[in-house]
């Protein structure tokens, strides 16, 4: 099953929810950081004020889009069921390739000035290139945030009938040698679920 570009883009954006939160924090005005902490009391809400953002439209839009995309991504991957029955012959858990995921975070800490249109445009172009590379390589589902939902990345050898294959897979349940699973390929990643 191949994903359409729009679906891939939504899944890609969902993986950058933490980056959006970092950019919101970096956009808080200096005056807001200098305010005293809100007291812990019953009427604290009436005496506290939300921090002021320098570029609220851009940062809150990015945060909202990535949050919705992340929810869509989790709903999508959890809805993938069925597929061919297979038996696992060999399994090795591997860390996901997070180097592509880490680059934008490094850039954010180098100081993306959202109010500077040139720097913002360069950052958007950088994410666009990352998206194209990730989409074309078939690795769109390799999202390190999946770890929070117990998804693991494996290199597996499995058999479907008399045919043996060695490929990469994602599974929310631990995979074991001799285990029976259902395999559904999305892009170039196998989504594994326990056999019914």
C-alpha positions, 0 to 999 in steps of 0.5 A, a space after each residue: 500500500 502506497 501513501 498519497 503525498 498529502 497523507 505522507 505530509 500529514 504523518 510527517 508534520 505529526 512527528 514534529 509536534 515537539 519541535 512546534 512546542 519548542 518554537 512556541 517557547 522560544 517565541 515567548 517575549 522576554 517581558 513574559 519570562 521576567 514576570 513572577 511565577 503565578 501563585 498557587 491559590 484558588 484565585 490564581 487564574 484571575 491574577 495570572 496572565 498568559 505569556 505574550 508571544 512575539 509571533 502568535 499566528 505563526 507559532 500557534 498555527 504550527 503547533 495546532 497543525 502538528 498536534 492535529 497531524 500527530 493525532 491523525 498519525 496515531 489514529 492511522 497507525 492504530 487502525 492498520 489491521 489485517 494483512 497476510 498471516 506470517 511466522 517470525 523466523 528471526 527478530 532483532 529490535 533496532 533503534 529507529 533512524 532518528 538522524 533525519 528527525 534530529 536535524 530540525 531540532 538542532 536548527 531550532 536551537 541555533 535560533 530560528 527567528 520566526 519574525 525574520 521572513 528569510 530565516 523562516 522561509 529557509 526553515 520551511 524549505 529545510 523541512 520541505 526537503 526533509 519531507 521529500 527525502 523521507 517520503 521518497 525513501 519510504 520511511 515516513 512511518 519512522 517517527 520516534 514519538 511512536 515510542 511513547 505508544 509502545 511501537 518498536 522498530 524491528 529487522 525481521 525475517 518472516 515466512 508467508 507460506 514457503 516464502 521467506 523475507 527479511 525486512 523492517 517492521 513496526 509492531 506495538 506488541 513484542 515480536 518473538 521467534 516462532 510467533 504468528 502475526 499479520 503483516 501489512 506493508 505500508 510504503 516500505 515498512 511492515 506493520 505487524 499485529 498479533 494474529 487473530 
